[in-house]
Amino acid sequence: MNTHSVDLSVTIGKLELPYPTFMGSGCYGSGEEFAPFVDLSRIGAVVLKSVTRLPRLGNPTPRLVHTPAGMLNAIGLQNPGIDWYLDHDVKKFAERPCAVVGSVAGFSVDDYAYTVERLAARDEIKAIELNISCPNVAHEGETFACDPRLTANVVRAARATTDKTLIVKLSPNVTDIAGIAREAEAAGADALAVINTVRGMAIDVETWRPRLGNVTGGLSGPAIRPIAVLAVYEVARAVKIPIVGQGGIETVTDALEFFLAGASAVSIGTGNFTDPRIPVRIVDELAEYLARRNCASLRQIVGKANVGFANPYQFEGDEG
């Protein structure tokens, strides 16, 4: 089979993409930074850095620490706030030859609803990622993504403000991610991004102090890939909405694990820091893999390693 005849397109809610590749929030800027090195028309979408209702300075430095097979980060959602963002940044996103997905974070249900409504109203933004892995100040530091009820509340509030595609990013730092996923789906999520970073820390053995200014941070990179693949596998058995798999993807083999576990698309984050061409290489090699296996479309292999896969509609019109 010719690689040019392989269909790599994916539908996530109302978002229709020619390629199943998202660029992780905070890991690809707005795409503009990588345009000199990568043909942005050959990636699916760029997920922007999370924006909040009010400006945030972020966490104290150091904010990044390299670890074996990964990276710890504790940026602290540094951003200029939605007002400045809308006035100065969003207009230029219309120039991107790929889809642009906004990302929203918050510290109360009202924060999320307000920011989602304002950001989603812009034509340049094709979909919204709901980053619910943030401390919920109103509930004594609980994280929205770690509580089924809080997850449902914030997703429902965001859903009420827009009919654009809503992708809810889940945290792995829970005992039952499938249960959280079901709550997000029931509350109106169009898709789920699985997973966010894993909590971790590193200590300087010479100074006897934590290496991050915030003490703890989020671990990303290849070290968390097996955790992420398992999470996708479990979530795919629990919901019927599409999944964007993410966590340590650097090669086509990495991406294939997520597709076979039940993800309809993949998001590439930390890998872009070492090679921003990874997304295009994965797309090329994915087409070669599917052609070699006589698969006409990516949809034919989604969930094929997952016996309890709960997304039968994904395979409509496909054989194999």
N, C-alpha and C positions, 0 to 999 in steps of 0.2 A: 504493500500500500504506500502511496506517495504521501510524504509528510504534509504537503500543502493541502491535502484533502481531509486532514484530521481536524475536527471541530473542537476547539479549546474554549469556546465561549461558555459563560456561566451567567445564570440569573440569580441575583440575591435580592429578594423582594422586588421592587420596581427597577432595581439597578441591573442593567444589562451590559455585560463587559465582554470584550473580545478575547480576553485572557483571564485566567483564574488567579491572578497575582495581585495582592494588595501590598503596599509598602507600609510597614508598621508605623504607628503614631510616634512622632518624635525621632524617627530614624531615617527620614528621607526629606526632611524639610517640607517644602511645598512642591518638590520636584524640580524647581528652578535651579537649585544648586547642582543637580546632577545632569542637567540637560546637555552640557558640553561633552559628557562621557557616555550617555545612554540615550537611545531613541525612546522618549517617553510614550510614544504612540504604541510601543510594544510591551507596555505593562498595563495591568488592569486598572488600578486605582492607587492614588496616594492618599493615605490617611494623615491628616494634619495633626500637629501637636495639640494636645488638649487645651481648651480655653475655658476659663471660669468667669463667673459673673463679675468679680472684682479683680483688679491686678494682684499678682502674687510675686514676691521677690524670690521665692524658692527656699531651699534648705541651705544651711551653712556648708562651706567647702571643707574637705574634698567631697565631690559628688559622684565620682566614678572610680571604681577599683577593678582592675583586671583580676580574674580568678582562673584556675585551670578549667579550660573548656567553657568559659563564660565571662560574664561581666556583671558587677554589682552597680546599680545606680540608685541615687537618692536625690533626684533633681528637685522634687517638691512642687511640681506643677508650676514652675516659673512661667508667667505669661502676662501680657499687658492688660488683660481683662477684655470683655466682649465689646465695650464701647470703642476703645482704641482699635481693636481688631477689625471691627466692621468699617471703621472710618479709613484705615490705612492699609490693611492687608488683603481683604477678601476680593476686591475688584480685580487684582492681578491674576487671581486663580482662574479666571475665564480664559486665559491664554494657554492653559495646559491642554495638550492633546490627549490626555487621559482623564478619567473621572477623578474628581476631588471630593473626598469624604471628610466632613468636619468631625471633630472629636470634642465632646463636652464632658467636663468634670464639675463636681460641686460638693457642697458640704451640708446641703439640706434639700429636701424634695422641691421646695420652691426655687432654689438656685438652679437646679437642673431644668425645671419647666421653663423658667424665664430665659435661660441661655439657649436652650434648644430651639425655642420658638423664634428667637431673634436670628440665630445663625441659619436655621433651616429656611427662613423666609428669603434668603439670598439665592438667586438663580445659579450663581457660581458653585454652590454647594449641592451635590447630587444626592447625598445620603448623610446620615449622622451616626457616628459611633458614640455610644453611651458608655463612658468610662466610669463604671460604678465601683471600682476598686480604690475608693478614697475614704478617708476617715469621715464619719458622720458626726459632726460636732454636736448636733442636737441629741444624739444618743450615746453620750459618754465614750466617744472614740470608736464605736463600732463601725465596721466597713459595710456599706450597702450590699456588696456582693457576697458577704459572708452570712447574711440573714435572709431567709426566704421572704419574709414579710416586707422587709425594707426594700429588697429587690423589686418585688411586685409594686410597691408604692411608687418608687421612682420611675420605673418603666411605664406604669399607667399614666403618671403625670406628664412624662415626656410624650407619650403616644397621643395624648389629648391636644397637643400643640401643633402637630404636623402630620401630614400623610406621606411624607418622604420616608424612604427606607430607613429603618431604625435597627442598627446592629449593636447588640448589648455585649460588652466585653466582660467575661467572667473571670473570677479569681480562682487559682488552684488551691488557695489557702483555706480550704473548707473540707469537711468530712464527707459531704454528699453533694458533689457538683451537679449530678443529674437532677437532684431535687431543686436546686437553685435554677437550673435551666428550664425545668417545667414551669416554675413560677414566672420566669421572664417571658416564656412563650405565651402563657395564659394571659399575661398583662398586656400583650400587644407587640412584642418584639418580632421583627421580620426575619432576623437572623441572629446568630450568636458568634462572637469571636472567642475562641478557646485555645490558649489561655493567656492570662496576663502573667507578670513575673512571679517568681517564687520568693518568699521572704528569706533573707539571709544576712550574714554579716561576715566581716573579716577583721582580724586583730593584728596590729603591728607588734611583733614579738620583741622589738628593741625598745619601743616607747611604752609598751604595755597598755596601749590605748586602741580603741576601735579605729579602723582606717577610714571610715566614712564620717563626715561631720555630723550626720544624722544618726549615727551608731548603726542602724539597720537600713537595708535597702532591698531592691528587687533584683533577683538573679535572673539573667537571660542568657541566651546562647545555647550551644549544643548540650551543655550539662543538663538542661531541663527538657530536652526533646522527648525522652521516654515518658516523662510525667505528662507532657502535653499530648502525646499520641494516645495514652491511656484515657486522658480526660475526654478527648474527641470521641474515642471508642464508646465510652460510657454515655456521653451526652447524646450521641447519634442514636442510641438505643432508646432514649427517653423522649425525644422531641421529633417533630415533623418539619421544622423549619431548617433552612440551610445553615451550615456551620463553616466559619472561616477558621481553619486550623493554623495555629501559630506557636512557635517556641523552638528556637534552635535550628531553623531551616537554612541550610547552606548549599545543598546539592539537590539534583532531581530525585535521587533516592530518598532523601529526607522528605521531600514534598510528597512522593508517592506513598510513603507510610501514612501520611495524614489523609490523602484521598482514599486509600484502601480502608482506613479506619472509619470513614464516613464524612470527611470534610468535602464540601463542594468547591472551596477555594482555599488558598493558603496566603498567609501574610508573612513577609520577610522583614525582620527587624535588625537585630545586632549584626547579622552577616553583611548588611550594607555598609557598615563602618569599615570593613576590610576590603570589600569589593562591590561597588555599586552596580556592577554588571551582572551580578548573580541572578536577578529576576529574568533578564533576557536569556541568559544561558539555560535556566531551568525551563523556560517556555520552549526553546529549541529542542532540548533533550527530551522533554515530555512528549512533544510531537513525534520524535523518533521512536521513543518507547512504545507509544500507542500504535504507530504504524507497524512496528515489528510484531506487536501482539494482535494485529489485524482488528484493531478497535477504531471505529470511525469517529468516535467522540470520547471526550473525557468522562462524560456521564456514565459510560459503560463500566467504568471501574470504581466509581464512588461507592464506598461501603462494601466492596467485594470481600474484604477480610473480616467483616462484621456480621456474624450470623443473625444477630438480633436487630439488624439495621431497620430503623423505623421510618424511612423516607421513601416509600415505594413510588411516589409520584415522580421522583428524580429520574426514574428509569423509563418513563413513558416514551414509547417510540424507539427504544433501544433494544438490541439483542445482546446476548452474551452475558 
